[in-house]
Amino acid sequence: MNFEFSEEECQFLREVDDFLEENRHIDVMDVTRENMAQVADTPERRAFMKKLARKGWLGITWPKEYGGQDGEGFYEFLLNEKLSSVGAPQIGKGVGIVGKTLINVGSEKLKKEFLPKILSAEVEFAVGYSEPNAGSDAAAMRLKAERKGDGWVLNGQKIFTTSAHFADWYWVGARTNPDVKKHFGISLFLIRMDDPGLTIHPMPTMGGERTNGVFFDNVFVHDDYMVGEENKGFQYIAEALDIERFTLFTISPILGRVRLLCDYVKTATRDGKPLKDDAVIRQRVAQLATQCEVARLLGVKFVDAAVSGSTPTYEASAYKLYATELSLRVANATMDIMGPGAQLALGTEEAPGNGRAESCYTYTVIDTIGGGSSEVQRNIISKRKLGLPKNF
Ligand SMILES: Cc1cc2nc3c(=O)[nH]c(=O)nc-3n(C[C@H](O)[C@H](O)[C@H](O)COP(=O)(O)OP(=O)(O)OC[C@H]3O[C@@H](n4cnc5c(N)ncnc54)[C@H](O)[C@@H]3O)c2cc1C
């Protein structure tokens, strides 16, 4: 078994490193935004995505007929890990969720309209599945879509639509048939984010970043902008969620936080004694570093399953659960080891580790919820890997 990268993979990593070095700027790369660093929410970050597009790195795994490279998913994984290691925006919703679903089930019209724009980073998407009573159980969504002429009229509400305040298009699930079992009455739509029937309300998160509530008031969507077949939306959403669980939660930022903690332990003293000589602290940091290796390998296992053509649902859940819970353990250890000063906010001069402990602590909690909570991932593992009965 060979755990080393091949020569081609190393060459690709060097190329990405050089590119990141050339484009290094705090407006584009900011690790202190934690996992929210992945969104292209400012003009500078969107310009950076366009540069990535010009390198041909947005469609690595897309088929050549749609402008992609028919390349291996492993390169996409390597790229996202590199991008997240420096807090740069990542290839995400557009290329992964929207693009891959359109390639699989979209009409020729939608493919023609959206795929080239996704590949050239000209369009940003927000994803609207969650509602006040439909989070973990996304199939319970109630946003109402009623047939009207050659389209649909949507009324209702979404919550936690993270990119709604800067995205161009909204990828939305809505109930088109209320009279069948909940999983079979949902359809997927694409809606312009500036539709006058949409109202966007900011929802601040405990990590200091923004997500949104979105209200729909008679939003008309033409049939052409329904994705795939009517009432099959939940099937498409479920497949795309497995991709999301993996791509949204990279391991590099967690490795970076462990490095930050190690650097602190190497130099700090408490009661006149160096922390690095404290056996309990050494044990804790070593254990976290070992767990990072486990998380990294779970990630590689997911990519391997995806590349070999199977649907890696269990692997996606195992990775997401382990990596985000590990991130919590790292944040807790950092708080404990850095002491009371660790509670000082990011940017406070006197704060140990420049206040990163506080931002990691508040933000990593969110990562255990978004993209499906830890309990939901455990349910998936119990059912799909262990064959235990379904509990929901
Ligand atoms: C910062 C942030 C950004 C987000 N961005 C988006 C986005 O862009 N688009 C989008 O559509 N959604 C988004 N979400 C929503 C996210 O997917 C949901 O928050 C998540 O699915 C949980 O749903 P909920 O908040 O309604 O909690 P609930 O589903 O109400 O869960 C509450 C608690 O009950 C537990 N629970 C629920 N069901 C079970 C079960 N069957 N067995 C055991 N325990 C269970 C959960 O684990 C949780 O602890 C985002 C969330 C956050 C926090």
The ligand as an ORCA input file, in Angstrom:
! r2SCAN-3c Opt
* xyz 0 1
  C     -23.833     28.238      9.425
  C     -24.828     27.373      8.739
  C     -24.930     27.439      7.358
  C     -25.884     26.672      6.696
  N     -26.008     26.821      5.342
  C     -27.033     26.212      4.709
  C     -27.299     26.474      3.343
  O     -26.579     27.233      2.678
  N     -28.380     25.906      2.773
  C     -29.218     25.058      3.463
  O     -30.171     24.559      2.871
  N     -28.998     24.784      4.778
  C     -27.930     25.342      5.403
  N     -27.707     25.094      6.751
  C     -28.687     24.305      7.477
  C     -28.191     22.997      7.997
  O     -28.120     22.043      6.976
  C     -29.144     22.593      9.133
  O     -28.915     23.481     10.204
  C     -28.921     21.194      9.586
  O     -29.357     20.312      8.589
  C     -29.675     20.912     10.915
  O     -30.998     21.284     10.806
  P     -31.709     22.179     11.948
  O     -30.827     23.341     12.230
  O     -33.099     22.429     11.517
  O     -31.721     21.263     13.252
  P     -32.725     20.083     13.555
  O     -32.876     19.206     12.376
  O     -33.968     20.665     14.144
  O     -31.927     19.294     14.653
  C     -31.887     19.716     16.022
  C     -31.075     18.673     16.798
  O     -31.716     17.396     16.728
  C     -30.819     16.424     16.208
  N     -31.566     15.486     15.350
  C     -32.401     15.801     14.346
  N     -32.883     14.678     13.765
  C     -32.332     13.641     14.422
  C     -32.431     12.214     14.304
  N     -33.210     11.646     13.387
  N     -31.726     11.428     15.159
  C     -30.921     11.996     16.102
  N     -30.795     13.340     16.273
  C     -31.476     14.152     15.446
  C     -29.801     17.207     15.403
  O     -28.578     16.532     15.291
  C     -29.672     18.474     16.226
  O     -28.775     18.274     17.290
  C     -26.730     25.803      7.422
  C     -26.606     25.710      8.824
  C     -25.667     26.484      9.475
  C     -25.570     26.369     10.962
*
